[in-house]
Amino acid sequence: MNGWHLKLLATGLLLLHLTVAQALQNPAVLLFGATLTDARAFAVEHAARRGWSIREVTANAALFEQVLDGEETDGILVVQRLLQIRAEFAEESAGVRVSLQAEEVEWPETDREWMTDVTGRYADNLTNALSSLRGKWDVRREDSAGLPEAPSSPFRDGVPPDASRMTAELIGTWAYAAERYAQSRGCELGEQATQLESSGQEWEQHRVFCQDGSQIVVRCRHGDCTTRF
């Protein structure tokens, strides 16, 4: 092996070391007793309710974003800078560990796009967000633990024995997108939570409840929603 190959190998190992070190330094929290599906759905719903846009959701990660700078031209918002938060979910024996990484994106989706890792700068904010997520998860887990269970039936008095899992399934991954679509159709969201009626590998069907008593059935595929079937 010549000197050039050794230098290339050393560079590769250094980059791998830096990547692993960065991953270990990212703020993280463990959701005790969670499954991967539970943790992902719960984190996505939590972020959506705090005003984050959901860019994408995959099996082990989710990408949230907010506009930091932009200007409106002829009724169209031109985004100059975004803050993106990437949540990663890793299963462990005690539950699911959620870690966060932050990046600022300048002039997104243009030939001038530039991304900067700002996890360190936002470390306190990310830690607070994870603490809030963990606190809400613990409350739901404690509430679920007090529900009665039936030894031979999946339901007892209409209450599912594993309420935390059932709640995540009923909410669905793209409930936030279904609600946003319903709002664009003039629906003012009511108190009743959006229900996941059915789902497939790449789609979900939601029923959204409006304040005036009406309901909208919305079908979403990878977060893109419509009332057309």
C-alpha positions in Angstrom: 0.0 0.0 0.0 1.6 3.3 -1.1 1.5 6.6 0.7 -1.5 8.0 -1.2 -3.6 5.0 -0.2 -2.5 5.3 3.4 -3.5 8.9 3.4 -6.9 8.2 1.9 -7.5 5.4 4.4 -6.5 7.7 7.3 -8.8 10.4 6.0 -11.7 8.0 5.8 -11.1 6.7 9.3 -10.9 10.3 10.7 -14.3 11.2 9.0 -15.9 8.0 10.4 -14.5 8.9 13.9 -15.9 12.4 13.7 -19.3 11.2 12.5 -19.5 8.7 15.4 -18.3 11.3 17.9 -20.9 13.8 16.7 -23.7 11.2 17.0 -22.7 10.5 20.6 -22.6 14.2 21.4 -26.1 14.9 20.0 -28.7 15.6 22.7 -30.7 12.4 23.4 -33.3 11.0 25.8 -34.7 7.5 26.4 -38.5 6.9 26.1 -38.9 4.0 28.5 -41.2 1.2 27.4 -41.7 2.7 23.9 -41.6 0.7 20.7 -40.1 2.3 17.6 -43.6 2.9 16.1 -44.8 4.5 19.4 -41.8 6.8 19.7 -41.8 8.0 16.1 -45.5 8.7 16.1 -45.4 10.4 19.5 -42.4 12.6 18.5 -44.0 13.6 15.2 -47.3 14.5 16.8 -45.4 16.4 19.6 -43.4 18.5 17.1 -46.5 19.2 14.9 -48.4 20.5 17.9 -45.5 22.8 18.8 -45.7 24.4 15.3 -43.0 22.5 13.4 -43.5 21.5 9.8 -42.8 17.9 9.1 -40.5 17.5 6.1 -40.3 13.7 6.1 -40.8 10.6 8.2 -38.9 7.4 7.7 -38.7 4.2 9.7 -35.9 5.4 12.0 -35.9 9.2 11.6 -38.1 12.3 11.2 -37.2 15.8 9.8 -38.8 18.9 11.3 -38.3 22.5 10.0 -39.2 26.1 10.7 -38.6 29.2 8.6 -36.1 31.6 10.2 -35.8 34.2 7.5 -37.9 34.9 4.4 -39.7 37.6 2.5 -43.0 37.6 0.7 -43.1 38.6 -2.9 -46.4 38.8 -4.8 -48.0 36.7 -2.1 -45.3 34.0 -2.3 -43.0 33.4 0.6 -39.4 33.2 -0.5 -37.5 31.3 2.2 -34.0 32.5 2.8 -33.1 30.4 5.9 -34.5 27.3 7.6 -33.9 25.5 10.8 -34.1 21.8 10.4 -34.2 19.3 13.3 -33.5 15.7 12.5 -34.8 13.2 15.1 -33.4 9.7 15.0 -34.9 6.7 16.8 -32.9 3.7 18.1 -34.4 0.7 19.8 -32.8 -0.4 23.1 -33.8 -3.0 25.6 -35.5 -0.5 27.9 -37.3 1.5 25.2 -36.3 3.9 22.3 -33.6 6.5 22.4 -34.4 9.8 20.6 -31.5 12.0 19.5 -31.7 15.4 17.8 -29.4 17.2 15.4 -29.9 20.7 14.2 -28.9 22.3 10.9 -29.5 25.8 9.4 -30.2 25.7 5.6 -29.6 28.9 3.6 -31.5 29.4 0.4 -33.1 25.9 0.5 -33.9 24.1 -2.7 -31.9 26.5 -4.8 -28.4 26.3 -6.4 -27.3 28.6 -3.5 -28.3 26.1 -0.8 -25.8 25.8 2.1 -26.2 23.7 5.3 -24.5 24.3 8.6 -24.6 22.0 11.6 -25.8 24.1 14.6 -26.4 21.3 17.1 -24.0 22.8 19.5 -25.5 26.2 19.3 -29.0 24.9 19.9 -28.0 22.3 22.5 -29.9 23.9 25.4 -33.1 24.2 23.2 -32.8 20.6 22.0 -32.3 19.3 25.5 -35.4 21.2 26.7 -37.4 19.9 23.8 -36.3 16.3 24.7 -37.1 16.9 28.3 -40.6 18.0 27.4 -41.0 15.0 25.1 -39.9 12.7 27.8 -42.2 14.3 30.4 -45.3 14.0 28.2 -44.3 10.4 27.4 -43.9 9.5 31.0 -47.4 11.0 31.8 -49.0 9.0 29.1 -47.2 5.9 30.1 -48.2 6.3 33.8 -51.9 6.9 32.7 -51.8 3.8 30.5 -50.4 1.7 33.3 -53.4 2.4 35.5 -55.9 1.1 32.9 -57.5 -2.3 33.6 -56.5 -5.3 31.6 -58.5 -8.4 30.6 -56.8 -11.8 30.7 -58.7 -13.3 27.7 -59.9 -10.3 25.7 -58.1 -7.5 23.9 -60.6 -5.0 25.4 -62.2 -4.6 28.8 -65.1 -2.2 29.2 -64.1 -0.7 25.8 -60.6 0.2 27.1 -57.5 -1.2 25.2 -55.0 -3.0 27.5 -52.1 -1.3 25.8 -53.4 2.3 25.6 -50.0 3.8 24.7 -49.7 1.6 21.6 -53.3 2.0 20.6 -53.1 5.8 20.9 -50.1 5.9 18.6 -51.8 3.7 16.1 -55.0 5.8 16.1 -53.1 9.0 15.7 -51.1 7.9 12.7 -47.8 9.2 11.3 -49.5 11.8 9.0 -52.3 13.0 11.3 -50.7 16.5 11.3 -50.8 16.6 7.5 -54.4 15.5 7.4 -55.3 18.2 9.8 -53.4 20.9 7.8 -55.2 19.8 4.7 -58.6 19.9 6.4 -57.8 23.4 7.7 -57.0 24.5 4.1 -60.5 23.3 3.2 -62.1 25.6 5.8 -62.2 23.2 8.8 -61.6 24.7 12.2 -60.3 21.8 14.3 -62.6 20.7 17.1 -61.7 19.1 20.5 -62.0 15.5 19.2 -58.7 14.1 18.1 -58.2 13.1 14.5 -58.7 9.4 14.0 -56.7 7.0 11.9 -59.4 4.8 10.2 -57.2 2.6 8.0 -53.7 2.5 6.7 -51.3 0.6 4.3 -47.6 0.5 3.7 -47.5 4.0 2.1 -50.8 5.6 3.0 -53.2 6.5 5.8 -56.9 7.5 5.9 -57.9 9.9 8.6 -61.2 11.4 9.9 -60.8 15.0 10.9 -63.4 16.6 13.2 -64.4 20.3 12.8 -65.8 22.7 15.3 -69.1 23.0 13.4 -69.8 19.3 13.7 -68.7 18.4 10.2 -66.1 15.7 9.4 -63.6 15.4 6.6 -62.1 12.1 5.5 -58.6 12.7 4.3 -56.3 10.2 2.6 -52.5 10.8 2.9 -49.6 9.2 1.0 -46.2 10.1 2.4 -47.6 13.2 3.9 -49.4 14.4 0.7 -53.1 14.6 1.5 -56.4 14.8 -0.5 -60.1 14.0 -0.1 -60.1 12.3 -3.5 -60.0 8.5 -3.6 
